[in-house]
Each structure stands twice: as structure tokens, then as C-alpha cells.
Amino acid sequence: MTWLVIALIIAVPTLAWWWLGARNQCATSPRERTLEELLAEEERRAKARVATPTVILNDRSSLVDEARQTLQKTAYEMVGNRHSDAEKQRFKQGMTKFAAVDPLVKRIAERAQGIVSRHPGIMQSKIYVHFPEYDKEKVRYALYFAHELGLIYRKKKGSSYQLFPPGTTIEMISAQRGRHDLKA
């Protein structure tokens, strides 16, 4: 348990530091900067590069992918009773902050929002065909964090999830079911 916490303390800021390009722009060590500082810096940079985001992100996309893969592996290791609920919650908060600036989540969430608005209640298992360029794991990851970030709403149904536009409530889902039941 402690080795994982130590690894996260070292790995996440270091990966983010490299990803943000701080190695060329500051003299401070990556361990001296908090994740919040790195995310705030990335947000400032993102606003400054609105006109050419793909050009700037292309040279760092492999680093973002590596950071995402490392975080996902760690997330799978967090399952079970080896870690306290507080540790899991802290990790989830950090990973959600990462996902908020992850270009993959943004790209998939934007497309999923369009699909979900045209087909509210579509099963997540049926949406993968709309993303042939991504493997299911990446789409699953992006949709999970799109829900966590309030970009879409997911409701568990069987072994999958129903996807709805953000702001959908249980009452709205029940009313939609009632309309479908009346049509049948």
C-alpha cells in the first residue's frame, strides 16, 4: 500500500511535469510542484493556444498516453480492500483532474454528447461502433470520466450503462420509459 502511494507521489507529478513541458521552462524540480499547480498552468496554456491545439498537443500526445496508461493501471490496482476508502477517493479526485485536461476524454465526450442527445438512453455497449478508431477500453475510460465531469449522465443497466444528456434526472428517465411503454 505504501509503495503505491509513494509511486503515485513521484510518478504523477513527474509525468505531468514532462507532459506540460516544464522541463524546458522552469528550474524547479517536478516534486516541488503540486498537481493543482500543473493543472492550473496547463489550463492557462490551453487558453493561450486555442487556435492551434492539435499542433501543440501532437508533440506531447505520447506522454499524455503514457500518463493515462499509468493512471489506469494504478486505478485497477486500487480495486479491492488493499487501500482505504480515503486513498481511493484521493486517487479518484486526482485522476478526474487529469481526465479534465485529457484530450482523449474531450474528443470522445464531445462526439458522445451528440450521439446521446440524438439517442437518449443509448446503451454504452452500443455506442462503441461510433468510435471505430478507439479501442473499447479508451471509450469506456472517456465515458466514465465524461460522467464524472458532468458532460454526460450514465445510469447502470444490466452489465452496461444507459447514456443520457447531462442534467437528465431519474424522473426524466422514468417519464421516457413511460412514453416508450405506451407506444408498445
Sequence and secondary structure as in RCSB ss.txt:
>XXXX:A:sequence
MTWLVIALIIAVPTLAWWWLGARNQCATSPRERTLEELLAEEERRAKARVATPTVILNDRSSLVDEARQTLQKTA
YEMVGNRHSDAEKQRFKQGMTKFAAVDPLVKRIAERAQGIVSRHPGIMQSKIYVHFPEYDKEKVRYALYFAHELG
LIYRKKKGSSYQLFPPGTTIEMISAQRGRHDLKA
>XXXX:A:secstr
 HHHHHHHHHHHHHHHHHHTTHHHH  S GGGS HHHHHHHHHHHHHHTTT HHHHHHTTHHHHHHHHHHHHHHH
HHTSSSSS HHHHHHHHHHHHHHHHH HHHHHHHHHHHHHHHHSTTEEHHHHGGG TTS HHHHHHHHHHHHHTT
SSEEEEETTEEEEE TT  HHHHHHHHHHHHHH 
